[in-house]
Amino acid sequence: MAVKLRLQRHGKKGKPFYWIVAADARSKRDGKYLEKLGTYNPNVNPAIIDVNVDGAVKWLQNGAQPTDTARAILSYKGVLLKNHLAGGIKKGALTEEEAEKKFQDWLDEKAAKVDAKVDNLAKAKADAASKALEAEKAVNEARTAVAVEEEVAEEVAEEVATVEETAETVSEETKTEEAVEEVKASNEEE
């Protein structure tokens, strides 16, 4: 019986959630499986992966073949490295303690990389939020400036209207005075 380490889809439409399982190669994708080895949730950043490393190594040593996606996930979590180190122990190239130390060092380095990615994502999110806040402040300042300009324009328009009214009144008074002078001049001529 050919055994595959593969993903079994669960979750709802648009929100996949996968189980990592050891299953007969002839069984359906979401059908009967031999053993559940872990889970994979790609809906968050970074993706959440829980794997039973020792169980996966046992299946790999018994001849199970991982699919391409399962191979990438198992490699990411160090299952393939642990399998490789276990092969070195069988051949006598490594001792159990050396292999465990190498694996633990690799896990620590991987955890540091994941933490750095999480920190970078948090920093990028904070930067995006601060940029959005600055942009919003700039827009609000522009709106305020436009409102002030409109108020100033209205005040200037009111002052111009007042000056025009004053000018009209002065011109009417001037015309009235000229008319009075003309009447006086015509009365004097008579």
PyMOL CGO cylinders between C-alpha atoms (Angstrom):
from pymol import cmd
from pymol.cgo import CYLINDER

trace = [
    CYLINDER, 0.00, 0.00, 0.00, 1.47, 3.36, -1.09, 0.3, 1, 1, 1, 1, 1, 1,
    CYLINDER, 1.47, 3.36, -1.09, 1.21, 5.98, 1.66, 0.3, 1, 1, 1, 1, 1, 1,
    CYLINDER, 1.21, 5.98, 1.66, 1.24, 9.72, 0.99, 0.3, 1, 1, 1, 1, 1, 1,
    CYLINDER, 1.24, 9.72, 0.99, 1.71, 12.58, 3.40, 0.3, 1, 1, 1, 1, 1, 1,
    CYLINDER, 1.71, 12.58, 3.40, -0.73, 15.16, 2.11, 0.3, 1, 1, 1, 1, 1, 1,
    CYLINDER, -0.73, 15.16, 2.11, -3.14, 17.94, 2.96, 0.3, 1, 1, 1, 1, 1, 1,
    CYLINDER, -3.14, 17.94, 2.96, -6.80, 17.32, 3.66, 0.3, 1, 1, 1, 1, 1, 1,
    CYLINDER, -6.80, 17.32, 3.66, -8.95, 20.41, 3.19, 0.3, 1, 1, 1, 1, 1, 1,
    CYLINDER, -8.95, 20.41, 3.19, -11.36, 21.60, 5.87, 0.3, 1, 1, 1, 1, 1, 1,
    CYLINDER, -11.36, 21.60, 5.87, -12.85, 24.99, 6.67, 0.3, 1, 1, 1, 1, 1, 1,
    CYLINDER, -12.85, 24.99, 6.67, -15.39, 26.99, 4.74, 0.3, 1, 1, 1, 1, 1, 1,
    CYLINDER, -15.39, 26.99, 4.74, -15.40, 28.48, 1.26, 0.3, 1, 1, 1, 1, 1, 1,
    CYLINDER, -15.40, 28.48, 1.26, -12.66, 31.10, 0.93, 0.3, 1, 1, 1, 1, 1, 1,
    CYLINDER, -12.66, 31.10, 0.93, -11.20, 30.22, 4.36, 0.3, 1, 1, 1, 1, 1, 1,
    CYLINDER, -11.20, 30.22, 4.36, -9.28, 26.97, 3.93, 0.3, 1, 1, 1, 1, 1, 1,
    CYLINDER, -9.28, 26.97, 3.93, -7.89, 25.02, 6.86, 0.3, 1, 1, 1, 1, 1, 1,
    CYLINDER, -7.89, 25.02, 6.86, -5.83, 21.91, 6.25, 0.3, 1, 1, 1, 1, 1, 1,
    CYLINDER, -5.83, 21.91, 6.25, -4.99, 18.78, 8.16, 0.3, 1, 1, 1, 1, 1, 1,
    CYLINDER, -4.99, 18.78, 8.16, -1.65, 17.16, 7.39, 0.3, 1, 1, 1, 1, 1, 1,
    CYLINDER, -1.65, 17.16, 7.39, -2.37, 13.45, 7.18, 0.3, 1, 1, 1, 1, 1, 1,
    CYLINDER, -2.37, 13.45, 7.18, -0.80, 10.14, 6.24, 0.3, 1, 1, 1, 1, 1, 1,
    CYLINDER, -0.80, 10.14, 6.24, -3.25, 8.49, 3.83, 0.3, 1, 1, 1, 1, 1, 1,
    CYLINDER, -3.25, 8.49, 3.83, -3.41, 5.72, 1.28, 0.3, 1, 1, 1, 1, 1, 1,
    CYLINDER, -3.41, 5.72, 1.28, -2.51, 7.21, -2.12, 0.3, 1, 1, 1, 1, 1, 1,
    CYLINDER, -2.51, 7.21, -2.12, -5.73, 5.77, -3.61, 0.3, 1, 1, 1, 1, 1, 1,
    CYLINDER, -5.73, 5.77, -3.61, -8.10, 7.37, -1.09, 0.3, 1, 1, 1, 1, 1, 1,
    CYLINDER, -8.10, 7.37, -1.09, -10.00, 10.60, -1.81, 0.3, 1, 1, 1, 1, 1, 1,
    CYLINDER, -10.00, 10.60, -1.81, -8.48, 13.96, -0.94, 0.3, 1, 1, 1, 1, 1, 1,
    CYLINDER, -8.48, 13.96, -0.94, -10.78, 14.52, 2.02, 0.3, 1, 1, 1, 1, 1, 1,
    CYLINDER, -10.78, 14.52, 2.02, -11.51, 10.86, 2.62, 0.3, 1, 1, 1, 1, 1, 1,
    CYLINDER, -11.51, 10.86, 2.62, -10.18, 8.16, 4.91, 0.3, 1, 1, 1, 1, 1, 1,
    CYLINDER, -10.18, 8.16, 4.91, -6.70, 8.67, 6.37, 0.3, 1, 1, 1, 1, 1, 1,
    CYLINDER, -6.70, 8.67, 6.37, -4.34, 6.56, 8.43, 0.3, 1, 1, 1, 1, 1, 1,
    CYLINDER, -4.34, 6.56, 8.43, -3.06, 9.18, 10.89, 0.3, 1, 1, 1, 1, 1, 1,
    CYLINDER, -3.06, 9.18, 10.89, -3.47, 12.92, 11.42, 0.3, 1, 1, 1, 1, 1, 1,
    CYLINDER, -3.47, 12.92, 11.42, -0.01, 14.47, 11.76, 0.3, 1, 1, 1, 1, 1, 1,
    CYLINDER, -0.01, 14.47, 11.76, -0.84, 18.15, 12.17, 0.3, 1, 1, 1, 1, 1, 1,
    CYLINDER, -0.84, 18.15, 12.17, -2.65, 21.24, 10.91, 0.3, 1, 1, 1, 1, 1, 1,
    CYLINDER, -2.65, 21.24, 10.91, -1.93, 24.13, 8.55, 0.3, 1, 1, 1, 1, 1, 1,
    CYLINDER, -1.93, 24.13, 8.55, -3.80, 27.46, 8.66, 0.3, 1, 1, 1, 1, 1, 1,
    CYLINDER, -3.80, 27.46, 8.66, -2.84, 29.74, 5.73, 0.3, 1, 1, 1, 1, 1, 1,
    CYLINDER, -2.84, 29.74, 5.73, -5.42, 32.42, 6.66, 0.3, 1, 1, 1, 1, 1, 1,
    CYLINDER, -5.42, 32.42, 6.66, -3.06, 34.34, 8.94, 0.3, 1, 1, 1, 1, 1, 1,
    CYLINDER, -3.06, 34.34, 8.94, 0.31, 35.94, 8.32, 0.3, 1, 1, 1, 1, 1, 1,
    CYLINDER, 0.31, 35.94, 8.32, 2.61, 34.15, 9.03, 0.3, 1, 1, 1, 1, 1, 1,
    CYLINDER, 2.61, 34.15, 9.03, 0.76, 30.88, 8.52, 0.3, 1, 1, 1, 1, 1, 1,
    CYLINDER, 0.76, 30.88, 8.52, 0.18, 28.69, 11.57, 0.3, 1, 1, 1, 1, 1, 1,
    CYLINDER, 0.18, 28.69, 11.57, 1.60, 25.19, 11.23, 0.3, 1, 1, 1, 1, 1, 1,
    CYLINDER, 1.60, 25.19, 11.23, 1.41, 22.50, 13.93, 0.3, 1, 1, 1, 1, 1, 1,
    CYLINDER, 1.41, 22.50, 13.93, 3.10, 19.20, 13.09, 0.3, 1, 1, 1, 1, 1, 1,
    CYLINDER, 3.10, 19.20, 13.09, 3.87, 16.07, 15.08, 0.3, 1, 1, 1, 1, 1, 1,
    CYLINDER, 3.87, 16.07, 15.08, 7.51, 15.94, 14.00, 0.3, 1, 1, 1, 1, 1, 1,
    CYLINDER, 7.51, 15.94, 14.00, 8.27, 12.49, 15.37, 0.3, 1, 1, 1, 1, 1, 1,
    CYLINDER, 8.27, 12.49, 15.37, 5.13, 10.99, 13.81, 0.3, 1, 1, 1, 1, 1, 1,
    CYLINDER, 5.13, 10.99, 13.81, 5.94, 12.51, 10.43, 0.3, 1, 1, 1, 1, 1, 1,
    CYLINDER, 5.94, 12.51, 10.43, 9.54, 11.26, 10.61, 0.3, 1, 1, 1, 1, 1, 1,
    CYLINDER, 9.54, 11.26, 10.61, 8.25, 7.76, 11.44, 0.3, 1, 1, 1, 1, 1, 1,
    CYLINDER, 8.25, 7.76, 11.44, 6.04, 7.79, 8.31, 0.3, 1, 1, 1, 1, 1, 1,
    CYLINDER, 6.04, 7.79, 8.31, 8.88, 9.12, 6.15, 0.3, 1, 1, 1, 1, 1, 1,
    CYLINDER, 8.88, 9.12, 6.15, 11.20, 6.36, 7.41, 0.3, 1, 1, 1, 1, 1, 1,
    CYLINDER, 11.20, 6.36, 7.41, 8.54, 3.78, 6.59, 0.3, 1, 1, 1, 1, 1, 1,
    CYLINDER, 8.54, 3.78, 6.59, 8.42, 4.98, 2.96, 0.3, 1, 1, 1, 1, 1, 1,
    CYLINDER, 8.42, 4.98, 2.96, 5.61, 7.52, 2.88, 0.3, 1, 1, 1, 1, 1, 1,
    CYLINDER, 5.61, 7.52, 2.88, 5.99, 10.08, 0.09, 0.3, 1, 1, 1, 1, 1, 1,
    CYLINDER, 5.99, 10.08, 0.09, 4.95, 13.68, 0.78, 0.3, 1, 1, 1, 1, 1, 1,
    CYLINDER, 4.95, 13.68, 0.78, 3.16, 15.69, -1.90, 0.3, 1, 1, 1, 1, 1, 1,
    CYLINDER, 3.16, 15.69, -1.90, 4.89, 18.86, -3.10, 0.3, 1, 1, 1, 1, 1, 1,
    CYLINDER, 4.89, 18.86, -3.10, 2.93, 21.15, -0.79, 0.3, 1, 1, 1, 1, 1, 1,
    CYLINDER, 2.93, 21.15, -0.79, 3.25, 18.78, 2.16, 0.3, 1, 1, 1, 1, 1, 1,
    CYLINDER, 3.25, 18.78, 2.16, 6.99, 18.50, 1.46, 0.3, 1, 1, 1, 1, 1, 1,
    CYLINDER, 6.99, 18.50, 1.46, 7.33, 22.31, 1.60, 0.3, 1, 1, 1, 1, 1, 1,
    CYLINDER, 7.33, 22.31, 1.60, 5.41, 22.47, 4.88, 0.3, 1, 1, 1, 1, 1, 1,
    CYLINDER, 5.41, 22.47, 4.88, 7.34, 19.60, 6.44, 0.3, 1, 1, 1, 1, 1, 1,
    CYLINDER, 7.34, 19.60, 6.44, 10.62, 21.16, 5.34, 0.3, 1, 1, 1, 1, 1, 1,
    CYLINDER, 10.62, 21.16, 5.34, 9.56, 24.50, 6.86, 0.3, 1, 1, 1, 1, 1, 1,
    CYLINDER, 9.56, 24.50, 6.86, 8.93, 22.82, 10.21, 0.3, 1, 1, 1, 1, 1, 1,
    CYLINDER, 8.93, 22.82, 10.21, 12.17, 20.75, 10.10, 0.3, 1, 1, 1, 1, 1, 1,
    CYLINDER, 12.17, 20.75, 10.10, 10.67, 17.29, 9.64, 0.3, 1, 1, 1, 1, 1, 1,
    CYLINDER, 10.67, 17.29, 9.64, 12.82, 16.55, 6.58, 0.3, 1, 1, 1, 1, 1, 1,
    CYLINDER, 12.82, 16.55, 6.58, 15.95, 17.73, 8.43, 0.3, 1, 1, 1, 1, 1, 1,
    CYLINDER, 15.95, 17.73, 8.43, 15.16, 15.49, 11.38, 0.3, 1, 1, 1, 1, 1, 1,
    CYLINDER, 15.16, 15.49, 11.38, 14.61, 12.58, 8.97, 0.3, 1, 1, 1, 1, 1, 1,
    CYLINDER, 14.61, 12.58, 8.97, 17.97, 13.35, 7.34, 0.3, 1, 1, 1, 1, 1, 1,
    CYLINDER, 17.97, 13.35, 7.34, 19.70, 13.46, 10.74, 0.3, 1, 1, 1, 1, 1, 1,
    CYLINDER, 19.70, 13.46, 10.74, 18.02, 10.18, 11.71, 0.3, 1, 1, 1, 1, 1, 1,
    CYLINDER, 18.02, 10.18, 11.71, 19.52, 8.64, 8.56, 0.3, 1, 1, 1, 1, 1, 1,
    CYLINDER, 19.52, 8.64, 8.56, 22.95, 9.92, 9.66, 0.3, 1, 1, 1, 1, 1, 1,
    CYLINDER, 22.95, 9.92, 9.66, 22.46, 8.31, 13.08, 0.3, 1, 1, 1, 1, 1, 1,
    CYLINDER, 22.46, 8.31, 13.08, 21.60, 4.94, 11.45, 0.3, 1, 1, 1, 1, 1, 1,
    CYLINDER, 21.60, 4.94, 11.45, 24.75, 5.11, 9.34, 0.3, 1, 1, 1, 1, 1, 1,
    CYLINDER, 24.75, 5.11, 9.34, 26.87, 6.06, 12.34, 0.3, 1, 1, 1, 1, 1, 1,
    CYLINDER, 26.87, 6.06, 12.34, 27.93, 9.47, 11.02, 0.3, 1, 1, 1, 1, 1, 1,
    CYLINDER, 27.93, 9.47, 11.02, 26.31, 11.24, 13.99, 0.3, 1, 1, 1, 1, 1, 1,
    CYLINDER, 26.31, 11.24, 13.99, 25.49, 10.46, 17.55, 0.3, 1, 1, 1, 1, 1, 1,
    CYLINDER, 25.49, 10.46, 17.55, 21.99, 10.95, 18.92, 0.3, 1, 1, 1, 1, 1, 1,
    CYLINDER, 21.99, 10.95, 18.92, 23.12, 13.97, 20.99, 0.3, 1, 1, 1, 1, 1, 1,
    CYLINDER, 23.12, 13.97, 20.99, 24.85, 15.68, 18.03, 0.3, 1, 1, 1, 1, 1, 1,
    CYLINDER, 24.85, 15.68, 18.03, 21.79, 15.21, 15.84, 0.3, 1, 1, 1, 1, 1, 1,
    CYLINDER, 21.79, 15.21, 15.84, 19.50, 16.58, 18.54, 0.3, 1, 1, 1, 1, 1, 1,
    CYLINDER, 19.50, 16.58, 18.54, 21.80, 19.59, 19.06, 0.3, 1, 1, 1, 1, 1, 1,
    CYLINDER, 21.80, 19.59, 19.06, 21.88, 20.34, 15.31, 0.3, 1, 1, 1, 1, 1, 1,
    CYLINDER, 21.88, 20.34, 15.31, 18.11, 20.04, 15.11, 0.3, 1, 1, 1, 1, 1, 1,
    CYLINDER, 18.11, 20.04, 15.11, 17.61, 22.29, 18.15, 0.3, 1, 1, 1, 1, 1, 1,
    CYLINDER, 17.61, 22.29, 18.15, 20.01, 24.90, 16.73, 0.3, 1, 1, 1, 1, 1, 1,
    CYLINDER, 20.01, 24.90, 16.73, 18.09, 24.85, 13.46, 0.3, 1, 1, 1, 1, 1, 1,
    CYLINDER, 18.09, 24.85, 13.46, 14.77, 25.25, 15.33, 0.3, 1, 1, 1, 1, 1, 1,
    CYLINDER, 14.77, 25.25, 15.33, 16.15, 28.23, 17.30, 0.3, 1, 1, 1, 1, 1, 1,
    CYLINDER, 16.15, 28.23, 17.30, 17.38, 29.89, 14.09, 0.3, 1, 1, 1, 1, 1, 1,
    CYLINDER, 17.38, 29.89, 14.09, 14.03, 29.28, 12.40, 0.3, 1, 1, 1, 1, 1, 1,
    CYLINDER, 14.03, 29.28, 12.40, 12.13, 30.70, 15.39, 0.3, 1, 1, 1, 1, 1, 1,
    CYLINDER, 12.13, 30.70, 15.39, 14.32, 33.82, 15.25, 0.3, 1, 1, 1, 1, 1, 1,
    CYLINDER, 14.32, 33.82, 15.25, 13.50, 34.27, 11.55, 0.3, 1, 1, 1, 1, 1, 1,
    CYLINDER, 13.50, 34.27, 11.55, 9.76, 33.86, 12.19, 0.3, 1, 1, 1, 1, 1, 1,
    CYLINDER, 9.76, 33.86, 12.19, 9.90, 36.34, 15.08, 0.3, 1, 1, 1, 1, 1, 1,
    CYLINDER, 9.90, 36.34, 15.08, 11.76, 38.81, 12.85, 0.3, 1, 1, 1, 1, 1, 1,
    CYLINDER, 11.76, 38.81, 12.85, 9.06, 38.42, 10.20, 0.3, 1, 1, 1, 1, 1, 1,
    CYLINDER, 9.06, 38.42, 10.20, 6.31, 38.99, 12.76, 0.3, 1, 1, 1, 1, 1, 1,
    CYLINDER, 6.31, 38.99, 12.76, 8.13, 42.09, 14.04, 0.3, 1, 1, 1, 1, 1, 1,
    CYLINDER, 8.13, 42.09, 14.04, 8.57, 43.41, 10.49, 0.3, 1, 1, 1, 1, 1, 1,
    CYLINDER, 8.57, 43.41, 10.49, 4.89, 42.85, 9.75, 0.3, 1, 1, 1, 1, 1, 1,
    CYLINDER, 4.89, 42.85, 9.75, 3.89, 44.66, 12.95, 0.3, 1, 1, 1, 1, 1, 1,
    CYLINDER, 3.89, 44.66, 12.95, 6.27, 47.52, 12.14, 0.3, 1, 1, 1, 1, 1, 1,
    CYLINDER, 6.27, 47.52, 12.14, 4.94, 47.76, 8.57, 0.3, 1, 1, 1, 1, 1, 1,
    CYLINDER, 4.94, 47.76, 8.57, 1.38, 47.84, 9.90, 0.3, 1, 1, 1, 1, 1, 1,
    CYLINDER, 1.38, 47.84, 9.90, 2.27, 50.58, 12.38, 0.3, 1, 1, 1, 1, 1, 1,
    CYLINDER, 2.27, 50.58, 12.38, 4.06, 52.57, 9.65, 0.3, 1, 1, 1, 1, 1, 1,
    CYLINDER, 4.06, 52.57, 9.65, 1.05, 52.24, 7.35, 0.3, 1, 1, 1, 1, 1, 1,
    CYLINDER, 1.05, 52.24, 7.35, -1.23, 53.43, 10.15, 0.3, 1, 1, 1, 1, 1, 1,
    CYLINDER, -1.23, 53.43, 10.15, 0.99, 56.43, 10.89, 0.3, 1, 1, 1, 1, 1, 1,
    CYLINDER, 0.99, 56.43, 10.89, 1.21, 57.32, 7.18, 0.3, 1, 1, 1, 1, 1, 1,
    CYLINDER, 1.21, 57.32, 7.18, -2.58, 57.09, 6.91, 0.3, 1, 1, 1, 1, 1, 1,
    CYLINDER, -2.58, 57.09, 6.91, -2.91, 59.35, 9.95, 0.3, 1, 1, 1, 1, 1, 1,
    CYLINDER, -2.91, 59.35, 9.95, -0.48, 61.90, 8.46, 0.3, 1, 1, 1, 1, 1, 1,
    CYLINDER, -0.48, 61.90, 8.46, -2.37, 61.82, 5.15, 0.3, 1, 1, 1, 1, 1, 1,
    CYLINDER, -2.37, 61.82, 5.15, -5.65, 62.34, 6.98, 0.3, 1, 1, 1, 1, 1, 1,
    CYLINDER, -5.65, 62.34, 6.98, -4.16, 65.28, 8.91, 0.3, 1, 1, 1, 1, 1, 1,
    CYLINDER, -4.16, 65.28, 8.91, -2.94, 66.81, 5.64, 0.3, 1, 1, 1, 1, 1, 1,
    CYLINDER, -2.94, 66.81, 5.64, -6.39, 66.45, 4.10, 0.3, 1, 1, 1, 1, 1, 1,
    CYLINDER, -6.39, 66.45, 4.10, -8.02, 68.02, 7.16, 0.3, 1, 1, 1, 1, 1, 1,
    CYLINDER, -8.02, 68.02, 7.16, -5.55, 70.93, 7.09, 0.3, 1, 1, 1, 1, 1, 1,
    CYLINDER, -5.55, 70.93, 7.09, -6.28, 71.45, 3.39, 0.3, 1, 1, 1, 1, 1, 1,
    CYLINDER, -6.28, 71.45, 3.39, -10.01, 71.45, 4.10, 0.3, 1, 1, 1, 1, 1, 1,
    CYLINDER, -10.01, 71.45, 4.10, -9.51, 73.96, 6.90, 0.3, 1, 1, 1, 1, 1, 1,
    CYLINDER, -9.51, 73.96, 6.90, -7.39, 76.18, 4.64, 0.3, 1, 1, 1, 1, 1, 1,
    CYLINDER, -7.39, 76.18, 4.64, -10.06, 76.07, 1.93, 0.3, 1, 1, 1, 1, 1, 1,
    CYLINDER, -10.06, 76.07, 1.93, -12.76, 76.93, 4.48, 0.3, 1, 1, 1, 1, 1, 1,
    CYLINDER, -12.76, 76.93, 4.48, -10.69, 79.88, 5.77, 0.3, 1, 1, 1, 1, 1, 1,
    CYLINDER, -10.69, 79.88, 5.77, -10.10, 81.08, 2.21, 0.3, 1, 1, 1, 1, 1, 1,
    CYLINDER, -10.10, 81.08, 2.21, -13.84, 80.90, 1.52, 0.3, 1, 1, 1, 1, 1, 1,
    CYLINDER, -13.84, 80.90, 1.52, -14.56, 82.89, 4.69, 0.3, 1, 1, 1, 1, 1, 1,
    CYLINDER, -14.56, 82.89, 4.69, -11.96, 85.49, 3.71, 0.3, 1, 1, 1, 1, 1, 1,
    CYLINDER, -11.96, 85.49, 3.71, -13.41, 85.64, 0.19, 0.3, 1, 1, 1, 1, 1, 1,
    CYLINDER, -13.41, 85.64, 0.19, -16.91, 86.18, 1.64, 0.3, 1, 1, 1, 1, 1, 1,
    CYLINDER, -16.91, 86.18, 1.64, -15.62, 88.95, 3.92, 0.3, 1, 1, 1, 1, 1, 1,
    CYLINDER, -15.62, 88.95, 3.92, -13.81, 90.62, 1.01, 0.3, 1, 1, 1, 1, 1, 1,
    CYLINDER, -13.81, 90.62, 1.01, -16.98, 90.33, -1.10, 0.3, 1, 1, 1, 1, 1, 1,
    CYLINDER, -16.98, 90.33, -1.10, -18.98, 91.96, 1.71, 0.3, 1, 1, 1, 1, 1, 1,
    CYLINDER, -18.98, 91.96, 1.71, -16.40, 94.75, 2.04, 0.3, 1, 1, 1, 1, 1, 1,
    CYLINDER, -16.40, 94.75, 2.04, -16.44, 95.31, -1.74, 0.3, 1, 1, 1, 1, 1, 1,
    CYLINDER, -16.44, 95.31, -1.74, -20.23, 95.46, -1.67, 0.3, 1, 1, 1, 1, 1, 1,
    CYLINDER, -20.23, 95.46, -1.67, -20.06, 97.98, 1.19, 0.3, 1, 1, 1, 1, 1, 1,
    CYLINDER, -20.06, 97.98, 1.19, -17.48, 100.07, -0.68, 0.3, 1, 1, 1, 1, 1, 1,
    CYLINDER, -17.48, 100.07, -0.68, -19.61, 99.95, -3.83, 0.3, 1, 1, 1, 1, 1, 1,
    CYLINDER, -19.61, 99.95, -3.83, -22.68, 101.05, -1.87, 0.3, 1, 1, 1, 1, 1, 1,
    CYLINDER, -22.68, 101.05, -1.87, -20.65, 103.86, -0.34, 0.3, 1, 1, 1, 1, 1, 1,
    CYLINDER, -20.65, 103.86, -0.34, -19.34, 104.80, -3.76, 0.3, 1, 1, 1, 1, 1, 1,
    CYLINDER, -19.34, 104.80, -3.76, -22.87, 104.80, -5.16, 0.3, 1, 1, 1, 1, 1, 1,
    CYLINDER, -22.87, 104.80, -5.16, -24.07, 106.94, -2.27, 0.3, 1, 1, 1, 1, 1, 1,
    CYLINDER, -24.07, 106.94, -2.27, -21.15, 109.34, -2.76, 0.3, 1, 1, 1, 1, 1, 1,
    CYLINDER, -21.15, 109.34, -2.76, -21.77, 109.51, -6.50, 0.3, 1, 1, 1, 1, 1, 1,
    CYLINDER, -21.77, 109.51, -6.50, -25.46, 110.14, -5.90, 0.3, 1, 1, 1, 1, 1, 1,
    CYLINDER, -25.46, 110.14, -5.90, -24.58, 112.91, -3.44, 0.3, 1, 1, 1, 1, 1, 1,
    CYLINDER, -24.58, 112.91, -3.44, -22.12, 114.32, -5.95, 0.3, 1, 1, 1, 1, 1, 1,
    CYLINDER, -22.12, 114.32, -5.95, -24.78, 114.25, -8.67, 0.3, 1, 1, 1, 1, 1, 1,
    CYLINDER, -24.78, 114.25, -8.67, -27.22, 115.91, -6.30, 0.3, 1, 1, 1, 1, 1, 1,
    CYLINDER, -27.22, 115.91, -6.30, -24.70, 118.62, -5.43, 0.3, 1, 1, 1, 1, 1, 1,
    CYLINDER, -24.70, 118.62, -5.43, -23.95, 119.17, -9.12, 0.3, 1, 1, 1, 1, 1, 1,
    CYLINDER, -23.95, 119.17, -9.12, -27.65, 119.39, -9.85, 0.3, 1, 1, 1, 1, 1, 1,
    CYLINDER, -27.65, 119.39, -9.85, -28.03, 121.90, -7.02, 0.3, 1, 1, 1, 1, 1, 1,
    CYLINDER, -28.03, 121.90, -7.02, -25.11, 123.95, -8.37, 0.3, 1, 1, 1, 1, 1, 1,
    CYLINDER, -25.11, 123.95, -8.37, -26.59, 123.84, -11.87, 0.3, 1, 1, 1, 1, 1, 1,
    CYLINDER, -26.59, 123.84, -11.87, -29.93, 125.03, -10.52, 0.3, 1, 1, 1, 1, 1, 1,
    CYLINDER, -29.93, 125.03, -10.52, -28.15, 127.82, -8.61, 0.3, 1, 1, 1, 1, 1, 1,
    CYLINDER, -28.15, 127.82, -8.61, -26.17, 128.71, -11.72, 0.3, 1, 1, 1, 1, 1, 1,
    CYLINDER, -26.17, 128.71, -11.72, -29.28, 128.78, -13.86, 0.3, 1, 1, 1, 1, 1, 1,
    CYLINDER, -29.28, 128.78, -13.86, -31.10, 130.87, -11.23, 0.3, 1, 1, 1, 1, 1, 1,
    CYLINDER, -31.10, 130.87, -11.23, -28.24, 133.34, -11.18, 0.3, 1, 1, 1, 1, 1, 1,
    CYLINDER, -28.24, 133.34, -11.18, -28.29, 133.62, -14.95, 0.3, 1, 1, 1, 1, 1, 1,
    CYLINDER, -28.29, 133.62, -14.95, -31.90, 134.57, -14.89, 0.3, 1, 1, 1, 1, 1, 1,
]
cmd.load_cgo(trace, "trace")
